[in-house]
């Protein structure tokens, strides 16, 4: 039970990190497109 909660926490933080990474990538793309205009 304890191991399962630890694995769940790791998976949860991984999902948040992945979402944050995608968000930064989108921001960089928008910034590059704006700079070109």
mmCIF file of the N, C-alpha and C atoms, coordinates in Angstrom:
data_MODEL
# 
_entry.id   MODEL 
# 
loop_
_atom_site.group_PDB 
_atom_site.id 
_atom_site.type_symbol 
_atom_site.label_atom_id 
_atom_site.label_alt_id 
_atom_site.label_comp_id 
_atom_site.label_asym_id 
_atom_site.label_entity_id 
_atom_site.label_seq_id 
_atom_site.pdbx_PDB_ins_code 
_atom_site.Cartn_x 
_atom_site.Cartn_y 
_atom_site.Cartn_z 
_atom_site.occupancy 
_atom_site.B_iso_or_equiv 
_atom_site.pdbx_formal_charge 
_atom_site.auth_seq_id 
_atom_site.auth_comp_id 
_atom_site.auth_asym_id 
_atom_site.auth_atom_id 
_atom_site.pdbx_PDB_model_num 
ATOM 1   N N  . UNK A 1 1  ? 0.839 -1.198 0.000   1.00 0.00 ? 1  UNK A N  1 
ATOM 2   C CA . UNK A 1 1  ? 0.000 0.000  0.000   1.00 0.00 ? 1  UNK A CA 1 
ATOM 3   C C  . UNK A 1 1  ? 0.889 1.270  0.000   1.00 0.00 ? 1  UNK A C  1 
ATOM 4   N N  . UNK A 1 2  ? 1.940 1.232  0.823   1.00 0.00 ? 2  UNK A N  1 
ATOM 5   C CA . UNK A 1 2  ? 2.819 2.399  0.901   1.00 0.00 ? 2  UNK A CA 1 
ATOM 6   C C  . UNK A 1 2  ? 3.552 2.608  -0.427  1.00 0.00 ? 2  UNK A C  1 
ATOM 7   N N  . UNK A 1 3  ? 4.044 1.513  -0.994  1.00 0.00 ? 3  UNK A N  1 
ATOM 8   C CA . UNK A 1 3  ? 4.766 1.592  -2.261  1.00 0.00 ? 3  UNK A CA 1 
ATOM 9   C C  . UNK A 1 3  ? 3.861 2.134  -3.366  1.00 0.00 ? 3  UNK A C  1 
ATOM 10  N N  . UNK A 1 4  ? 2.614 1.705  -3.341  1.00 0.00 ? 4  UNK A N  1 
ATOM 11  C CA . UNK A 1 4  ? 1.663 2.144  -4.368  1.00 0.00 ? 4  UNK A CA 1 
ATOM 12  C C  . UNK A 1 4  ? 1.432 3.649  -4.291  1.00 0.00 ? 4  UNK A C  1 
ATOM 13  N N  . UNK A 1 5  ? 1.322 4.186  -3.081  1.00 0.00 ? 5  UNK A N  1 
ATOM 14  C CA . UNK A 1 5  ? 1.112 5.640  -2.934  1.00 0.00 ? 5  UNK A CA 1 
ATOM 15  C C  . UNK A 1 5  ? 2.341 6.408  -3.420  1.00 0.00 ? 5  UNK A C  1 
ATOM 16  N N  . UNK A 1 6  ? 3.539 5.854  -3.170  1.00 0.00 ? 6  UNK A N  1 
ATOM 17  C CA . UNK A 1 6  ? 4.762 6.510  -3.627  1.00 0.00 ? 6  UNK A CA 1 
ATOM 18  C C  . UNK A 1 6  ? 4.808 6.506  -5.157  1.00 0.00 ? 6  UNK A C  1 
ATOM 19  N N  . UNK A 1 7  ? 4.451 5.376  -5.762  1.00 0.00 ? 7  UNK A N  1 
ATOM 20  C CA . UNK A 1 7  ? 4.433 5.288  -7.228  1.00 0.00 ? 7  UNK A CA 1 
ATOM 21  C C  . UNK A 1 7  ? 3.415 6.262  -7.798  1.00 0.00 ? 7  UNK A C  1 
ATOM 22  N N  . UNK A 1 8  ? 2.270 6.387  -7.140  1.00 0.00 ? 8  UNK A N  1 
ATOM 23  C CA . UNK A 1 8  ? 1.231 7.303  -7.601  1.00 0.00 ? 8  UNK A CA 1 
ATOM 24  C C  . UNK A 1 8  ? 1.723 8.746  -7.538  1.00 0.00 ? 8  UNK A C  1 
ATOM 25  N N  . UNK A 1 9  ? 2.438 9.087  -6.453  1.00 0.00 ? 9  UNK A N  1 
ATOM 26  C CA . UNK A 1 9  ? 2.977 10.442 -6.321  1.00 0.00 ? 9  UNK A CA 1 
ATOM 27  C C  . UNK A 1 9  ? 3.997 10.726 -7.420  1.00 0.00 ? 9  UNK A C  1 
ATOM 28  N N  . UNK A 1 10 ? 4.850 9.742  -7.713  1.00 0.00 ? 10 UNK A N  1 
ATOM 29  C CA . UNK A 1 10 ? 5.847 9.906  -8.782  1.00 0.00 ? 10 UNK A CA 1 
ATOM 30  C C  . UNK A 1 10 ? 5.152 10.125 -10.120 1.00 0.00 ? 10 UNK A C  1 
ATOM 31  N N  . UNK A 1 11 ? 4.130 9.322  -10.401 1.00 0.00 ? 11 UNK A N  1 
ATOM 32  C CA . UNK A 1 11 ? 3.391 9.447  -11.661 1.00 0.00 ? 11 UNK A CA 1 
ATOM 33  C C  . UNK A 1 11 ? 2.695 10.802 -11.733 1.00 0.00 ? 11 UNK A C  1 
ATOM 34  N N  . UNK A 1 12 ? 2.146 11.249 -10.603 1.00 0.00 ? 12 UNK A N  1 
ATOM 35  C CA . UNK A 1 12 ? 1.438 12.529 -10.556 1.00 0.00 ? 12 UNK A CA 1 
ATOM 36  C C  . UNK A 1 12 ? 2.390 13.682 -10.849 1.00 0.00 ? 12 UNK A C  1 
ATOM 37  N N  . UNK A 1 13 ? 3.567 13.654 -10.233 1.00 0.00 ? 13 UNK A N  1 
ATOM 38  C CA . UNK A 1 13 ? 4.548 14.729 -10.461 1.00 0.00 ? 13 UNK A CA 1 
ATOM 39  C C  . UNK A 1 13 ? 5.043 14.686 -11.904 1.00 0.00 ? 13 UNK A C  1 
ATOM 40  N N  . UNK A 1 14 ? 5.139 13.465 -12.466 1.00 0.00 ? 14 UNK A N  1 
ATOM 41  C CA . UNK A 1 14 ? 5.577 13.334 -13.860 1.00 0.00 ? 14 UNK A CA 1 
ATOM 42  C C  . UNK A 1 14 ? 4.558 13.978 -14.798 1.00 0.00 ? 14 UNK A C  1 
ATOM 43  N N  . UNK A 1 15 ? 3.275 13.783 -14.506 1.00 0.00 ? 15 UNK A N  1 
ATOM 44  C CA . UNK A 1 15 ? 2.232 14.368 -15.362 1.00 0.00 ? 15 UNK A CA 1 
ATOM 45  C C  . UNK A 1 15 ? 2.270 15.888 -15.269 1.00 0.00 ? 15 UNK A C  1 
ATOM 46  N N  . UNK A 1 16 ? 2.446 16.420 -14.067 1.00 0.00 ? 16 UNK A N  1 
ATOM 47  C CA . UNK A 1 16 ? 2.516 17.880 -13.885 1.00 0.00 ? 16 UNK A CA 1 
ATOM 48  C C  . UNK A 1 16 ? 3.727 18.429 -14.626 1.00 0.00 ? 16 UNK A C  1 
ATOM 49  N N  . UNK A 1 17 ? 4.879 17.719 -14.527 1.00 0.00 ? 17 UNK A N  1 
ATOM 50  C CA . UNK A 1 17 ? 6.093 18.168 -15.204 1.00 0.00 ? 17 UNK A CA 1 
ATOM 51  C C  . UNK A 1 17 ? 5.903 18.154 -16.719 1.00 0.00 ? 17 UNK A C  1 
ATOM 52  N N  . UNK A 1 18 ? 5.255 17.097 -17.225 1.00 0.00 ? 18 UNK A N  1 
ATOM 53  C CA . UNK A 1 18 ? 5.002 16.997 -18.666 1.00 0.00 ? 18 UNK A CA 1 
ATOM 54  C C  . UNK A 1 18 ? 4.095 18.124 -19.150 1.00 0.00 ? 18 UNK A C  1 
ATOM 55  N N  . UNK A 1 19 ? 3.051 18.421 -18.376 1.00 0.00 ? 19 UNK A N  1 
ATOM 56  C CA . UNK A 1 19 ? 2.130 19.502 -18.733 1.00 0.00 ? 19 UNK A CA 1 
ATOM 57  C C  . UNK A 1 19 ? 2.846 20.854 -18.727 1.00 0.00 ? 19 UNK A C  1 
ATOM 58  N N  . UNK A 1 20 ? 3.711 21.051 -17.711 1.00 0.00 ? 20 UNK A N  1 
ATOM 59  C CA . UNK A 1 20 ? 4.474 22.297 -17.591 1.00 0.00 ? 20 UNK A CA 1 
ATOM 60  C C  . UNK A 1 20 ? 5.433 22.448 -18.771 1.00 0.00 ? 20 UNK A C  1 
ATOM 61  N N  . UNK A 1 21 ? 6.065 21.333 -19.168 1.00 0.00 ? 21 UNK A N  1 
ATOM 62  C CA . UNK A 1 21 ? 7.013 21.351 -20.280 1.00 0.00 ? 21 UNK A CA 1 
ATOM 63  C C  . UNK A 1 21 ? 6.300 21.722 -21.585 1.00 0.00 ? 21 UNK A C  1 
ATOM 64  N N  . UNK A 1 22 ? 5.116 21.134 -21.812 1.00 0.00 ? 22 UNK A N  1 
ATOM 65  C CA . UNK A 1 22 ? 4.335 21.434 -23.025 1.00 0.00 ? 22 UNK A CA 1 
ATOM 66  C C  . UNK A 1 22 ? 3.914 22.907 -23.015 1.00 0.00 ? 22 UNK A C  1 
ATOM 67  N N  . UNK A 1 23 ? 3.525 23.405 -21.838 1.00 0.00 ? 23 UNK A N  1 
ATOM 68  C CA . UNK A 1 23 ? 3.098 24.795 -21.711 1.00 0.00 ? 23 UNK A CA 1 
ATOM 69  C C  . UNK A 1 23 ? 4.230 25.751 -22.087 1.00 0.00 ? 23 UNK A C  1 
ATOM 70  N N  . UNK A 1 24 ? 5.456 25.441 -21.628 1.00 0.00 ? 24 UNK A N  1 
ATOM 71  C CA . UNK A 1 24 ? 6.628 26.283 -21.949 1.00 0.00 ? 24 UNK A CA 1 
ATOM 72  C C  . UNK A 1 24 ? 6.922 26.223 -23.444 1.00 0.00 ? 24 UNK A C  1 
ATOM 73  N N  . UNK A 1 25 ? 6.803 25.033 -24.037 1.00 0.00 ? 25 UNK A N  1 
ATOM 74  C CA . UNK A 1 25 ? 7.049 24.892 -25.477 1.00 0.00 ? 25 UNK A CA 1 
ATOM 75  C C  . UNK A 1 25 ? 6.070 25.752 -26.276 1.00 0.00 ? 25 UNK A C  1 
ATOM 76  N N  . UNK A 1 26 ? 4.797 25.751 -25.870 1.00 0.00 ? 26 UNK A N  1 
ATOM 77  C CA . UNK A 1 26 ? 3.780 26.551 -26.570 1.00 0.00 ? 26 UNK A CA 1 
ATOM 78  C C  . UNK A 1 26 ? 4.107 28.041 -26.420 1.00 0.00 ? 26 UNK A C  1 
ATOM 79  N N  . UNK A 1 27 ? 4.525 28.453 -25.219 1.00 0.00 ? 27 UNK A N  1 
ATOM 80  C CA . UNK A 1 27 ? 4.876 29.858 -24.991 1.00 0.00 ? 27 UNK A CA 1 
ATOM 81  C C  . UNK A 1 27 ? 6.039 30.279 -25.887 1.00 0.00 ? 27 UNK A C  1 
ATOM 82  N N  . UNK A 1 28 ? 7.051 29.422 -26.007 1.00 0.00 ? 28 UNK A N  1 
ATOM 83  C CA . UNK A 1 28 ? 8.213 29.730 -26.861 1.00 0.00 ? 28 UNK A CA 1 
ATOM 84  C C  . UNK A 1 28 ? 7.770 29.848 -28.325 1.00 0.00 ? 28 UNK A C  1 
ATOM 85  N N  . UNK A 1 29 ? 6.884 28.959 -28.752 1.00 0.00 ? 29 UNK A N  1 
ATOM 86  C CA . UNK A 1 29 ? 6.395 29.004 -30.140 1.00 0.00 ? 29 UNK A CA 1 
ATOM 87  C C  . UNK A 1 29 ? 5.648 30.309 -30.404 1.00 0.00 ? 29 UNK A C  1 
ATOM 88  N N  . UNK A 1 30 ? 4.770 30.707 -29.483 1.00 0.00 ? 30 UNK A N  1 
ATOM 89  C CA . UNK A 1 30 ? 4.004 31.956 -29.641 1.00 0.00 ? 30 UNK A CA 1 
ATOM 90  C C  . UNK A 1 30 ? 4.960 33.150 -29.677 1.00 0.00 ? 30 UNK A C  1 
ATOM 91  N N  . UNK A 1 31 ? 6.000 33.133 -28.804 1.00 0.00 ? 31 UNK A N  1 
ATOM 92  C CA . UNK A 1 31 ? 6.962 34.234 -28.748 1.00 0.00 ? 31 UNK A CA 1 
ATOM 93  C C  . UNK A 1 31 ? 7.741 34.342 -30.056 1.00 0.00 ? 31 UNK A C  1 
ATOM 94  N N  . UNK A 1 32 ? 8.142 33.200 -30.618 1.00 0.00 ? 32 UNK A N  1 
ATOM 95  C CA . UNK A 1 32 ? 8.891 33.209 -31.886 1.00 0.00 ? 32 UNK A CA 1 
ATOM 96  C C  . UNK A 1 32 ? 8.024 33.735 -33.029 1.00 0.00 ? 32 UNK A C  1 
ATOM 97  N N  . UNK A 1 33 ? 6.757 33.322 -33.056 1.00 0.00 ? 33 UNK A N  1 
ATOM 98  C CA . UNK A 1 33 ? 5.845 33.774 -34.116 1.00 0.00 ? 33 UNK A CA 1 
ATOM 99  C C  . UNK A 1 33 ? 5.616 35.287 -33.978 1.00 0.00 ? 33 UNK A C  1 
ATOM 100 N N  . UNK A 1 34 ? 5.479 35.778 -32.758 1.00 0.00 ? 34 UNK A N  1 
ATOM 101 C CA . UNK A 1 34 ? 5.256 37.214 -32.531 1.00 0.00 ? 34 UNK A CA 1 
ATOM 102 C C  . UNK A 1 34 ? 6.488 38.014 -32.938 1.00 0.00 ? 34 UNK A C  1 
ATOM 103 N N  . UNK A 1 35 ? 7.668 37.492 -32.637 1.00 0.00 ? 35 UNK A N  1 
ATOM 104 C CA . UNK A 1 35 ? 8.910 38.192 -32.963 1.00 0.00 ? 35 UNK A CA 1 
ATOM 105 C C  . UNK A 1 35 ? 9.072 38.313 -34.477 1.00 0.00 ? 35 UNK A C  1 
ATOM 106 N N  . UNK A 1 36 ? 8.612 37.301 -35.204 1.00 0.00 ? 36 UNK A N  1 
ATOM 107 C CA . UNK A 1 36 ? 8.749 37.306 -36.659 1.00 0.00 ? 36 UNK A CA 1 
ATOM 108 C C  . UNK A 1 36 ? 7.829 38.347 -37.299 1.00 0.00 ? 36 UNK A C  1 
ATOM 109 N N  . UNK A 1 37 ? 6.696 38.648 -36.681 1.00 0.00 ? 37 UNK A N  1 
ATOM 110 C CA . UNK A 1 37 ? 5.711 39.565 -37.261 1.00 0.00 ? 37 UNK A CA 1 
ATOM 111 C C  . UNK A 1 37 ? 6.127 41.029 -37.205 1.00 0.00 ? 37 UNK A C  1 
# 
